[in-house]
């Protein structure tokens, strides 16, 4: 990732096609595999979303968003965390967030 990327300018961008039309929101599956009892996810898509604990111990939720890029972070048992297995980016304050960039080709 380019460390000069300005999250404050980009965090409310939405997916736009070549004709400047906003594309439909996509369902995105997010999984937390690193344990915990209560896991929440928050980010540029909305406020807090509680994740469901599966029988294998992972936490899963589905987000529907057209925000691009999607920045997110987890709160696991009251502690802010990012997923070390997913792409990350630091914001201007030095906070580490996970980042997901959705390509227009994902819409087709």
PDB file as gemmi writes it, atoms N, CA and C in Angstrom:
CRYST1    1.000    1.000    1.000  90.00  90.00  90.00 P 1                      
ATOM      1  N   UNK A   1       0.831  -1.187   0.000  1.00  0.00           N  
ATOM      2  CA  UNK A   1       0.000   0.000   0.000  1.00  0.00           C  
ATOM      3  C   UNK A   1       0.874   1.250   0.000  1.00  0.00           C  
ATOM      4  N   UNK A   2       0.426   2.257  -0.679  1.00  0.00           N  
ATOM      5  CA  UNK A   2       1.111   3.536  -0.723  1.00  0.00           C  
ATOM      6  C   UNK A   2       0.874   4.266   0.584  1.00  0.00           C  
ATOM      7  N   UNK A   3       1.936   4.535   1.333  1.00  0.00           N  
ATOM      8  CA  UNK A   3       1.792   5.151   2.642  1.00  0.00           C  
ATOM      9  C   UNK A   3       1.331   6.597   2.572  1.00  0.00           C  
ATOM     10  N   UNK A   4       1.327   7.211   1.393  1.00  0.00           N  
ATOM     11  CA  UNK A   4       0.880   8.583   1.272  1.00  0.00           C  
ATOM     12  C   UNK A   4      -0.627   8.681   1.024  1.00  0.00           C  
ATOM     13  N   UNK A   5      -1.314   7.566   0.969  1.00  0.00           N  
ATOM     14  CA  UNK A   5      -2.746   7.521   0.725  1.00  0.00           C  
ATOM     15  C   UNK A   5      -3.469   8.308   1.808  1.00  0.00           C  
ATOM     16  N   UNK A   6      -4.315   9.269   1.439  1.00  0.00           N  
ATOM     17  CA  UNK A   6      -4.993  10.138   2.392  1.00  0.00           C  
ATOM     18  C   UNK A   6      -6.358   9.570   2.727  1.00  0.00           C  
ATOM     19  N   UNK A   7      -6.466   8.914   3.898  1.00  0.00           N  
ATOM     20  CA  UNK A   7      -7.715   8.292   4.296  1.00  0.00           C  
ATOM     21  C   UNK A   7      -8.822   9.315   4.502  1.00  0.00           C  
ATOM     22  N   UNK A   8      -8.500  10.504   4.970  1.00  0.00           N  
ATOM     23  CA  UNK A   8      -9.523  11.504   5.233  1.00  0.00           C  
ATOM     24  C   UNK A   8     -10.196  11.970   3.948  1.00  0.00           C  
ATOM     25  N   UNK A   9      -9.486  12.016   2.845  1.00  0.00           N  
ATOM     26  CA  UNK A   9     -10.081  12.419   1.579  1.00  0.00           C  
ATOM     27  C   UNK A   9     -10.857  11.279   0.925  1.00  0.00           C  
ATOM     28  N   UNK A  10     -10.510  10.038   1.230  1.00  0.00           N  
ATOM     29  CA  UNK A  10     -11.071   8.907   0.519  1.00  0.00           C  
ATOM     30  C   UNK A  10     -12.145   8.155   1.284  1.00  0.00           C  
ATOM     31  N   UNK A  11     -12.307   8.370   2.574  1.00  0.00           N  
ATOM     32  CA  UNK A  11     -13.115   7.459   3.367  1.00  0.00           C  
ATOM     33  C   UNK A  11     -14.600   7.459   3.034  1.00  0.00           C  
ATOM     34  N   UNK A  12     -15.118   8.462   2.348  1.00  0.00           N  
ATOM     35  CA  UNK A  12     -16.526   8.466   1.991  1.00  0.00           C  
ATOM     36  C   UNK A  12     -16.755   8.261   0.502  1.00  0.00           C  
ATOM     37  N   UNK A  13     -15.739   7.818  -0.218  1.00  0.00           N  
ATOM     38  CA  UNK A  13     -15.895   7.531  -1.636  1.00  0.00           C  
ATOM     39  C   UNK A  13     -16.808   6.332  -1.813  1.00  0.00           C  
ATOM     40  N   UNK A  14     -17.538   6.325  -2.919  1.00  0.00           N  
ATOM     41  CA  UNK A  14     -18.384   5.198  -3.263  1.00  0.00           C  
ATOM     42  C   UNK A  14     -17.960   4.701  -4.630  1.00  0.00           C  
ATOM     43  N   UNK A  15     -18.320   3.470  -4.935  1.00  0.00           N  
ATOM     44  CA  UNK A  15     -17.929   2.898  -6.208  1.00  0.00           C  
ATOM     45  C   UNK A  15     -18.703   3.595  -7.325  1.00  0.00           C  
ATOM     46  N   UNK A  16     -17.967   4.112  -8.285  1.00  0.00           N  
ATOM     47  CA  UNK A  16     -18.540   4.847  -9.407  1.00  0.00           C  
ATOM     48  C   UNK A  16     -18.093   4.159 -10.698  1.00  0.00           C  
ATOM     49  N   UNK A  17     -19.034   3.959 -11.623  1.00  0.00           N  
ATOM     50  CA  UNK A  17     -18.643   3.356 -12.897  1.00  0.00           C  
ATOM     51  C   UNK A  17     -18.129   4.430 -13.848  1.00  0.00           C  
ATOM     52  N   UNK A  18     -17.757   4.004 -15.060  1.00  0.00           N  
ATOM     53  CA  UNK A  18     -17.158   4.927 -16.026  1.00  0.00           C  
ATOM     54  C   UNK A  18     -18.126   6.013 -16.484  1.00  0.00           C  
ATOM     55  N   UNK A  19     -19.432   5.843 -16.253  1.00  0.00           N  
ATOM     56  CA  UNK A  19     -20.438   6.852 -16.612  1.00  0.00           C  
ATOM     57  C   UNK A  19     -20.826   7.721 -15.417  1.00  0.00           C  
ATOM     58  N   UNK A  20     -20.045   7.642 -14.346  1.00  0.00           N  
ATOM     59  CA  UNK A  20     -20.252   8.432 -13.132  1.00  0.00           C  
ATOM     60  C   UNK A  20     -21.554   8.074 -12.407  1.00  0.00           C  
ATOM     61  N   UNK A  21     -21.976   6.804 -12.518  1.00  0.00           N  
ATOM     62  CA  UNK A  21     -23.137   6.313 -11.785  1.00  0.00           C  
ATOM     63  C   UNK A  21     -22.656   5.524 -10.570  1.00  0.00           C  
ATOM     64  N   UNK A  22     -23.321   5.731  -9.437  1.00  0.00           N  
ATOM     65  CA  UNK A  22     -22.953   4.964  -8.251  1.00  0.00           C  
ATOM     66  C   UNK A  22     -23.395   3.515  -8.442  1.00  0.00           C  
ATOM     67  N   UNK A  23     -22.497   2.595  -8.150  1.00  0.00           N  
ATOM     68  CA  UNK A  23     -22.793   1.177  -8.304  1.00  0.00           C  
ATOM     69  C   UNK A  23     -23.511   0.659  -7.069  1.00  0.00           C  
ATOM     70  N   UNK A  24     -24.204  -0.439  -7.231  1.00  0.00           N  
ATOM     71  CA  UNK A  24     -24.954  -1.045  -6.128  1.00  0.00           C  
ATOM     72  C   UNK A  24     -24.019  -1.540  -5.038  1.00  0.00           C  
ATOM     73  N   UNK A  25     -24.543  -1.581  -3.839  1.00  0.00           N  
ATOM     74  CA  UNK A  25     -23.778  -2.096  -2.710  1.00  0.00           C  
ATOM     75  C   UNK A  25     -23.540  -3.593  -2.882  1.00  0.00           C  
ATOM     76  N   UNK A  26     -22.389  -4.041  -2.451  1.00  0.00           N  
ATOM     77  CA  UNK A  26     -22.025  -5.450  -2.532  1.00  0.00           C  
ATOM     78  C   UNK A  26     -22.064  -6.096  -1.156  1.00  0.00           C  
ATOM     79  N   UNK A  27     -22.512  -7.350  -1.065  1.00  0.00           N  
ATOM     80  CA  UNK A  27     -22.384  -8.064   0.210  1.00  0.00           C  
ATOM     81  C   UNK A  27     -20.936  -8.525   0.372  1.00  0.00           C  
ATOM     82  N   UNK A  28     -20.379  -8.289   1.533  1.00  0.00           N  
ATOM     83  CA  UNK A  28     -18.988  -8.645   1.805  1.00  0.00           C  
ATOM     84  C   UNK A  28     -18.939  -9.452   3.096  1.00  0.00           C  
ATOM     85  N   UNK A  29     -18.375 -10.648   3.021  1.00  0.00           N  
ATOM     86  CA  UNK A  29     -18.241 -11.504   4.202  1.00  0.00           C  
ATOM     87  C   UNK A  29     -16.954 -11.137   4.924  1.00  0.00           C  
ATOM     88  N   UNK A  30     -17.069 -10.884   6.233  1.00  0.00           N  
ATOM     89  CA  UNK A  30     -15.908 -10.565   7.058  1.00  0.00           C  
ATOM     90  C   UNK A  30     -15.799 -11.619   8.147  1.00  0.00           C  
ATOM     91  N   UNK A  31     -14.604 -12.162   8.327  1.00  0.00           N  
ATOM     92  CA  UNK A  31     -14.377 -13.236   9.303  1.00  0.00           C  
ATOM     93  C   UNK A  31     -13.256 -12.828  10.250  1.00  0.00           C  
ATOM     94  N   UNK A  32     -13.446 -13.030  11.558  1.00  0.00           N  
ATOM     95  CA  UNK A  32     -12.410 -12.842  12.577  1.00  0.00           C  
ATOM     96  C   UNK A  32     -12.048 -14.230  13.088  1.00  0.00           C  
ATOM     97  N   UNK A  33     -10.781 -14.649  12.918  1.00  0.00           N  
ATOM     98  CA  UNK A  33     -10.329 -16.005  13.255  1.00  0.00           C  
ATOM     99  C   UNK A  33      -9.429 -16.044  14.481  1.00  0.00           C  
ATOM    100  N   UNK A  34      -9.362 -14.956  15.230  1.00  0.00           N  
ATOM    101  CA  UNK A  34      -8.338 -14.854  16.262  1.00  0.00           C  
ATOM    102  C   UNK A  34      -8.893 -14.895  17.683  1.00  0.00           C  
ATOM    103  N   UNK A  35     -10.024 -15.558  17.881  1.00  0.00           N  
ATOM    104  CA  UNK A  35     -10.554 -15.787  19.209  1.00  0.00           C  
ATOM    105  C   UNK A  35     -11.331 -14.616  19.786  1.00  0.00           C  
ATOM    106  N   UNK A  36     -11.709 -14.792  21.053  1.00  0.00           N  
ATOM    107  CA  UNK A  36     -12.470 -13.786  21.764  1.00  0.00           C  
ATOM    108  C   UNK A  36     -13.845 -14.299  22.133  1.00  0.00           C  
ATOM    109  N   UNK A  37     -14.524 -13.550  22.998  1.00  0.00           N  
ATOM    110  CA  UNK A  37     -15.878 -13.895  23.402  1.00  0.00           C  
ATOM    111  C   UNK A  37     -16.904 -12.984  22.741  1.00  0.00           C  
ATOM    112  N   UNK A  38     -16.588 -11.690  22.638  1.00  0.00           N  
ATOM    113  CA  UNK A  38     -17.463 -10.724  21.983  1.00  0.00           C  
ATOM    114  C   UNK A  38     -16.641  -9.943  20.974  1.00  0.00           C  
ATOM    115  N   UNK A  39     -17.077  -9.956  19.729  1.00  0.00           N  
ATOM    116  CA  UNK A  39     -16.344  -9.285  18.668  1.00  0.00           C  
ATOM    117  C   UNK A  39     -17.296  -8.353  17.921  1.00  0.00           C  
ATOM    118  N   UNK A  40     -16.859  -7.119  17.746  1.00  0.00           N  
ATOM    119  CA  UNK A  40     -17.602  -6.131  16.977  1.00  0.00           C  
ATOM    120  C   UNK A  40     -16.701  -5.657  15.840  1.00  0.00           C  
ATOM    121  N   UNK A  41     -17.334  -5.186  14.778  1.00  0.00           N  
ATOM    122  CA  UNK A  41     -16.595  -4.590  13.676  1.00  0.00           C  
ATOM    123  C   UNK A  41     -17.165  -3.197  13.445  1.00  0.00           C  
ATOM    124  N   UNK A  42     -16.294  -2.265  13.156  1.00  0.00           N  
ATOM    125  CA  UNK A  42     -16.723  -0.913  12.833  1.00  0.00           C  
ATOM    126  C   UNK A  42     -15.812  -0.384  11.746  1.00  0.00           C  
ATOM    127  N   UNK A  43     -16.298   0.603  11.025  1.00  0.00           N  
ATOM    128  CA  UNK A  43     -15.482   1.155   9.961  1.00  0.00           C  
ATOM    129  C   UNK A  43     -16.220   2.218   9.185  1.00  0.00           C  
ATOM    130  N   UNK A  44     -15.760   2.458   7.967  1.00  0.00           N  
ATOM    131  CA  UNK A  44     -16.324   3.519   7.137  1.00  0.00           C  
ATOM    132  C   UNK A  44     -17.694   3.150   6.595  1.00  0.00           C  
ATOM    133  N   UNK A  45     -18.149   1.928   6.792  1.00  0.00           N  
ATOM    134  CA  UNK A  45     -19.420   1.454   6.256  1.00  0.00           C  
ATOM    135  C   UNK A  45     -20.599   1.805   7.148  1.00  0.00           C  
ATOM    136  N   UNK A  46     -20.409   1.877   8.470  1.00  0.00           N  
ATOM    137  CA  UNK A  46     -21.494   2.181   9.407  1.00  0.00           C  
ATOM    138  C   UNK A  46     -20.954   2.272  10.820  1.00  0.00           C  
ATOM    139  N   UNK A  47     -21.839   2.175  11.762  1.00  0.00           N  
ATOM    140  CA  UNK A  47     -21.423   2.162  13.167  1.00  0.00           C  
ATOM    141  C   UNK A  47     -21.097   0.718  13.569  1.00  0.00           C  
ATOM    142  N   UNK A  48     -21.249   0.402  14.836  1.00  0.00           N  
ATOM    143  CA  UNK A  48     -20.881  -0.908  15.356  1.00  0.00           C  
ATOM    144  C   UNK A  48     -21.763  -2.012  14.799  1.00  0.00           C  
ATOM    145  N   UNK A  49     -21.171  -3.136  14.471  1.00  0.00           N  
ATOM    146  CA  UNK A  49     -21.907  -4.335  14.066  1.00  0.00           C  
ATOM    147  C   UNK A  49     -21.341  -5.506  14.861  1.00  0.00           C  
ATOM    148  N   UNK A  50     -22.204  -6.163  15.634  1.00  0.00           N  
ATOM    149  CA  UNK A  50     -21.759  -7.326  16.399  1.00  0.00           C  
ATOM    150  C   UNK A  50     -21.612  -8.509  15.455  1.00  0.00           C  
ATOM    151  N   UNK A  51     -20.560  -9.290  15.658  1.00  0.00           N  
ATOM    152  CA  UNK A  51     -20.303 -10.454  14.813  1.00  0.00           C  
ATOM    153  C   UNK A  51     -20.819 -11.719  15.514  1.00  0.00           C  
ATOM    154  N   UNK A  52     -21.329 -12.666  14.733  1.00  0.00           N  
ATOM    155  CA  UNK A  52     -21.867 -13.915  15.252  1.00  0.00           C  
ATOM    156  C   UNK A  52     -20.741 -14.936  15.414  1.00  0.00           C  
ATOM    157  N   UNK A  53     -20.677 -15.555  16.594  1.00  0.00           N  
ATOM    158  CA  UNK A  53     -19.664 -16.592  16.837  1.00  0.00           C  
ATOM    159  C   UNK A  53     -20.147 -17.916  16.257  1.00  0.00           C  
ATOM    160  N   UNK A  54     -19.331 -18.514  15.403  1.00  0.00           N  
ATOM    161  CA  UNK A  54     -19.642 -19.792  14.778  1.00  0.00           C  
ATOM    162  C   UNK A  54     -19.173 -20.944  15.678  1.00  0.00           C  
ATOM    163  N   UNK A  55     -19.608 -22.159  15.365  1.00  0.00           N  
ATOM    164  CA  UNK A  55     -19.249 -23.326  16.184  1.00  0.00           C  
ATOM    165  C   UNK A  55     -17.751 -23.613  16.170  1.00  0.00           C  
ATOM    166  N   UNK A  56     -17.036 -23.160  15.123  1.00  0.00           N  
ATOM    167  CA  UNK A  56     -15.589 -23.380  15.055  1.00  0.00           C  
ATOM    168  C   UNK A  56     -14.789 -22.297  15.782  1.00  0.00           C  
ATOM    169  N   UNK A  57     -15.492 -21.353  16.426  1.00  0.00           N  
ATOM    170  CA  UNK A  57     -14.811 -20.304  17.191  1.00  0.00           C  
ATOM    171  C   UNK A  57     -14.536 -19.037  16.411  1.00  0.00           C  
ATOM    172  N   UNK A  58     -14.779 -19.049  15.091  1.00  0.00           N  
ATOM    173  CA  UNK A  58     -14.600 -17.823  14.306  1.00  0.00           C  
ATOM    174  C   UNK A  58     -15.837 -16.949  14.446  1.00  0.00           C  
ATOM    175  N   UNK A  59     -15.682 -15.665  14.151  1.00  0.00           N  
ATOM    176  CA  UNK A  59     -16.784 -14.722  14.159  1.00  0.00           C  
ATOM    177  C   UNK A  59     -17.027 -14.279  12.728  1.00  0.00           C  
ATOM    178  N   UNK A  60     -18.304 -14.183  12.333  1.00  0.00           N  
ATOM    179  CA  UNK A  60     -18.656 -13.874  10.953  1.00  0.00           C  
ATOM    180  C   UNK A  60     -19.747 -12.819  10.923  1.00  0.00           C  
ATOM    181  N   UNK A  61     -19.662 -11.920   9.962  1.00  0.00           N  
ATOM    182  CA  UNK A  61     -20.755 -11.000   9.654  1.00  0.00           C  
ATOM    183  C   UNK A  61     -20.723 -10.689   8.178  1.00  0.00           C  
ATOM    184  N   UNK A  62     -21.841 -10.250   7.661  1.00  0.00           N  
ATOM    185  CA  UNK A  62     -21.941  -9.795   6.275  1.00  0.00           C  
ATOM    186  C   UNK A  62     -22.206  -8.314   6.292  1.00  0.00           C  
ATOM    187  N   UNK A  63     -21.451  -7.567   5.521  1.00  0.00           N  
ATOM    188  CA  UNK A  63     -21.653  -6.136   5.360  1.00  0.00           C  
ATOM    189  C   UNK A  63     -22.180  -5.900   3.957  1.00  0.00           C  
ATOM    190  N   UNK A  64     -23.057  -4.924   3.812  1.00  0.00           N  
ATOM    191  CA  UNK A  64     -23.502  -4.506   2.488  1.00  0.00           C  
ATOM    192  C   UNK A  64     -23.132  -3.041   2.357  1.00  0.00           C  
ATOM    193  N   UNK A  65     -22.217  -2.758   1.442  1.00  0.00           N  
ATOM    194  CA  UNK A  65     -21.698  -1.404   1.351  1.00  0.00           C  
ATOM    195  C   UNK A  65     -21.281  -1.065  -0.066  1.00  0.00           C  
ATOM    196  N   UNK A  66     -21.302   0.209  -0.363  1.00  0.00           N  
ATOM    197  CA  UNK A  66     -20.709   0.694  -1.612  1.00  0.00           C  
ATOM    198  C   UNK A  66     -19.549   1.625  -1.300  1.00  0.00           C  
ATOM    199  N   UNK A  67     -19.161   1.714  -0.021  1.00  0.00           N  
ATOM    200  CA  UNK A  67     -18.019   2.521   0.373  1.00  0.00           C  
ATOM    201  C   UNK A  67     -16.745   1.889  -0.171  1.00  0.00           C  
ATOM    202  N   UNK A  68     -15.893   2.696  -0.774  1.00  0.00           N  
ATOM    203  CA  UNK A  68     -14.673   2.168  -1.372  1.00  0.00           C  
ATOM    204  C   UNK A  68     -13.578   3.223  -1.290  1.00  0.00           C  
ATOM    205  N   UNK A  69     -12.456   2.947  -0.687  1.00  0.00           N  
ATOM    206  CA  UNK A  69     -12.120   1.690  -0.040  1.00  0.00           C  
ATOM    207  C   UNK A  69     -12.873   1.541   1.274  1.00  0.00           C  
ATOM    208  N   UNK A  70     -12.976   0.319   1.725  1.00  0.00           N  
ATOM    209  CA  UNK A  70     -13.627   0.000   2.990  1.00  0.00           C  
ATOM    210  C   UNK A  70     -12.552  -0.102   4.066  1.00  0.00           C  
ATOM    211  N   UNK A  71     -12.634   0.750   5.068  1.00  0.00           N  
ATOM    212  CA  UNK A  71     -11.702   0.718   6.201  1.00  0.00           C  
ATOM    213  C   UNK A  71     -12.449   0.158   7.395  1.00  0.00           C  
ATOM    214  N   UNK A  72     -11.818  -0.742   8.124  1.00  0.00           N  
ATOM    215  CA  UNK A  72     -12.509  -1.349   9.257  1.00  0.00           C  
ATOM    216  C   UNK A  72     -11.534  -1.784  10.330  1.00  0.00           C  
ATOM    217  N   UNK A  73     -12.085  -2.036  11.509  1.00  0.00           N  
ATOM    218  CA  UNK A  73     -11.306  -2.465  12.655  1.00  0.00           C  
ATOM    219  C   UNK A  73     -12.230  -3.277  13.559  1.00  0.00           C  
ATOM    220  N   UNK A  74     -11.651  -4.121  14.377  1.00  0.00           N  
ATOM    221  CA  UNK A  74     -12.402  -4.980  15.284  1.00  0.00           C  
ATOM    222  C   UNK A  74     -12.226  -4.511  16.721  1.00  0.00           C  
ATOM    223  N   UNK A  75     -13.251  -4.763  17.531  1.00  0.00           N  
ATOM    224  CA  UNK A  75     -13.141  -4.615  18.978  1.00  0.00           C  
ATOM    225  C   UNK A  75     -13.409  -6.001  19.541  1.00  0.00           C  
ATOM    226  N   UNK A  76     -12.355  -6.600  20.091  1.00  0.00           N  
ATOM    227  CA  UNK A  76     -12.420  -7.970  20.595  1.00  0.00           C  
ATOM    228  C   UNK A  76     -12.303  -7.913  22.110  1.00  0.00           C  
ATOM    229  N   UNK A  77     -13.382  -8.307  22.786  1.00  0.00           N  
ATOM    230  CA  UNK A  77     -13.425  -8.273  24.252  1.00  0.00           C  
ATOM    231  C   UNK A  77     -12.968  -6.921  24.788  1.00  0.00           C  
ATOM    232  N   UNK A  78     -13.413  -5.853  24.119  1.00  0.00           N  
ATOM    233  CA  UNK A  78     -13.131  -4.494  24.566  1.00  0.00           C  
ATOM    234  C   UNK A  78     -11.805  -3.910  24.104  1.00  0.00           C  
ATOM    235  N   UNK A  79     -11.037  -4.644  23.309  1.00  0.00           N  
ATOM    236  CA  UNK A  79      -9.726  -4.184  22.855  1.00  0.00           C  
ATOM    237  C   UNK A  79      -9.760  -3.965  21.334  1.00  0.00           C  
ATOM    238  N   UNK A  80      -9.361  -2.742  20.891  1.00  0.00           N  
ATOM    239  CA  UNK A  80      -9.279  -2.448  19.461  1.00  0.00           C  
ATOM    240  C   UNK A  80      -8.181  -3.297  18.830  1.00  0.00           C  
ATOM    241  N   UNK A  81      -8.509  -3.967  17.696  1.00  0.00           N  
ATOM    242  CA  UNK A  81      -7.535  -4.805  17.001  1.00  0.00           C  
ATOM    243  C   UNK A  81      -7.779  -4.734  15.500  1.00  0.00           C  
ATOM    244  N   UNK A  82      -6.736  -4.994  14.747  1.00  0.00           N  
ATOM    245  CA  UNK A  82      -6.886  -5.191  13.313  1.00  0.00           C  
ATOM    246  C   UNK A  82      -6.540  -6.653  13.033  1.00  0.00           C  
ATOM    247  N   UNK A  83      -6.987  -7.166  11.907  1.00  0.00           N  
ATOM    248  CA  UNK A  83      -6.709  -8.544  11.517  1.00  0.00           C  
ATOM    249  C   UNK A  83      -5.340  -8.592  10.856  1.00  0.00           C  
ATOM    250  N   UNK A  84      -4.395  -9.272  11.493  1.00  0.00           N  
ATOM    251  CA  UNK A  84      -3.030  -9.354  10.983  1.00  0.00           C  
ATOM    252  C   UNK A  84      -2.937 -10.123   9.667  1.00  0.00           C  
ATOM    253  N   UNK A  85      -3.988 -10.873   9.310  1.00  0.00           N  
ATOM    254  CA  UNK A  85      -3.981 -11.674   8.083  1.00  0.00           C  
ATOM    255  C   UNK A  85      -4.537 -10.924   6.876  1.00  0.00           C  
ATOM    256  N   UNK A  86      -5.020  -9.700   7.074  1.00  0.00           N  
ATOM    257  CA  UNK A  86      -5.626  -8.915   5.999  1.00  0.00           C  
ATOM    258  C   UNK A  86      -4.814  -7.649   5.754  1.00  0.00           C  
ATOM    259  N   UNK A  87      -4.960  -7.030   4.579  1.00  0.00           N  
ATOM    260  CA  UNK A  87      -4.212  -5.794   4.287  1.00  0.00           C  
ATOM    261  C   UNK A  87      -4.522  -4.696   5.297  1.00  0.00           C  
ATOM    262  N   UNK A  88      -3.501  -3.910   5.624  1.00  0.00           N  
ATOM    263  CA  UNK A  88      -3.653  -2.828   6.590  1.00  0.00           C  
ATOM    264  C   UNK A  88      -3.151  -1.516   5.994  1.00  0.00           C  
ATOM    265  N   UNK A  89      -3.556  -0.435   6.640  1.00  0.00           N  
ATOM    266  CA  UNK A  89      -3.070   0.884   6.263  1.00  0.00           C  
ATOM    267  C   UNK A  89      -3.154   1.779   7.499  1.00  0.00           C  
ATOM    268  N   UNK A  90      -2.145   2.609   7.691  1.00  0.00           N  
ATOM    269  CA  UNK A  90      -2.159   3.573   8.792  1.00  0.00           C  
ATOM    270  C   UNK A  90      -2.885   4.831   8.363  1.00  0.00           C  
ATOM    271  N   UNK A  91      -3.681   5.399   9.295  1.00  0.00           N  
ATOM    272  CA  UNK A  91      -4.310   6.673   8.993  1.00  0.00           C  
ATOM    273  C   UNK A  91      -3.363   7.803   9.391  1.00  0.00           C  
ATOM    274  N   UNK A  92      -3.801   9.029   9.234  1.00  0.00           N  
ATOM    275  CA  UNK A  92      -2.932  10.179   9.504  1.00  0.00           C  
ATOM    276  C   UNK A  92      -2.524  10.297  10.972  1.00  0.00           C  
ATOM    277  N   UNK A  93      -3.295   9.653  11.867  1.00  0.00           N  
ATOM    278  CA  UNK A  93      -2.958   9.668  13.291  1.00  0.00           C  
ATOM    279  C   UNK A  93      -2.107   8.473  13.707  1.00  0.00           C  
ATOM    280  N   UNK A  94      -1.740   7.622  12.744  1.00  0.00           N  
ATOM    281  CA  UNK A  94      -0.918   6.457  13.038  1.00  0.00           C  
ATOM    282  C   UNK A  94      -1.702   5.223  13.451  1.00  0.00           C  
ATOM    283  N   UNK A  95      -3.047   5.292  13.433  1.00  0.00           N  
ATOM    284  CA  UNK A  95      -3.870   4.133  13.769  1.00  0.00           C  
ATOM    285  C   UNK A  95      -3.835   3.138  12.615  1.00  0.00           C  
ATOM    286  N   UNK A  96      -3.763   1.868  12.941  1.00  0.00           N  
ATOM    287  CA  UNK A  96      -3.739   0.823  11.926  1.00  0.00           C  
ATOM    288  C   UNK A  96      -5.161   0.313  11.714  1.00  0.00           C  
ATOM    289  N   UNK A  97      -5.602   0.312  10.460  1.00  0.00           N  
ATOM    290  CA  UNK A  97      -6.914  -0.201  10.079  1.00  0.00           C  
ATOM    291  C   UNK A  97      -6.734  -1.242   8.990  1.00  0.00           C  
ATOM    292  N   UNK A  98      -7.670  -2.178   8.928  1.00  0.00           N  
ATOM    293  CA  UNK A  98      -7.723  -3.056   7.769  1.00  0.00           C  
ATOM    294  C   UNK A  98      -8.355  -2.278   6.629  1.00  0.00           C  
ATOM    295  N   UNK A  99      -7.972  -2.638   5.405  1.00  0.00           N  
ATOM    296  CA  UNK A  99      -8.488  -1.955   4.221  1.00  0.00           C  
ATOM    297  C   UNK A  99      -8.879  -2.990   3.177  1.00  0.00           C  
ATOM    298  N   UNK A 100     -10.024  -2.741   2.538  1.00  0.00           N  
ATOM    299  CA  UNK A 100     -10.481  -3.570   1.435  1.00  0.00           C  
ATOM    300  C   UNK A 100     -10.841  -2.635   0.291  1.00  0.00           C  
ATOM    301  N   UNK A 101     -10.184  -2.812  -0.850  1.00  0.00           N  
ATOM    302  CA  UNK A 101     -10.481  -2.024  -2.034  1.00  0.00           C  
ATOM    303  C   UNK A 101     -11.318  -2.904  -2.951  1.00  0.00           C  
ATOM    304  N   UNK A 102     -12.507  -2.413  -3.308  1.00  0.00           N  
ATOM    305  CA  UNK A 102     -13.421  -3.163  -4.159  1.00  0.00           C  
ATOM    306  C   UNK A 102     -13.244  -2.659  -5.586  1.00  0.00           C  
ATOM    307  N   UNK A 103     -12.944  -3.573  -6.495  1.00  0.00           N  
ATOM    308  CA  UNK A 103     -12.756  -3.215  -7.910  1.00  0.00           C  
ATOM    309  C   UNK A 103     -14.094  -3.184  -8.617  1.00  0.00           C  
ATOM    310  N   UNK A 104     -14.227  -2.309  -9.608  1.00  0.00           N  
ATOM    311  CA  UNK A 104     -15.459  -2.257 -10.397  1.00  0.00           C  
ATOM    312  C   UNK A 104     -15.773  -3.607 -11.026  1.00  0.00           C  
ATOM    313  N   UNK A 105     -14.761  -4.399 -11.330  1.00  0.00           N  
ATOM    314  CA  UNK A 105     -14.996  -5.724 -11.924  1.00  0.00           C  
ATOM    315  C   UNK A 105     -15.727  -6.642 -10.960  1.00  0.00           C  
ATOM    316  N   UNK A 106     -15.690  -6.345  -9.644  1.00  0.00           N  
ATOM    317  CA  UNK A 106     -16.416  -7.135  -8.658  1.00  0.00           C  
ATOM    318  C   UNK A 106     -17.915  -6.958  -8.826  1.00  0.00           C  
ATOM    319  N   UNK A 107     -18.342  -5.904  -9.529  1.00  0.00           N  
ATOM    320  CA  UNK A 107     -19.760  -5.614  -9.732  1.00  0.00           C  
ATOM    321  C   UNK A 107     -20.350  -6.415 -10.883  1.00  0.00           C  
ATOM    322  N   UNK A 108     -19.523  -7.045 -11.677  1.00  0.00           N  
ATOM    323  CA  UNK A 108     -20.041  -7.689 -12.888  1.00  0.00           C  
ATOM    324  C   UNK A 108     -20.122  -9.171 -12.734  1.00  0.00           C  
TER     325      UNK A 108                                                      
END                                                                             
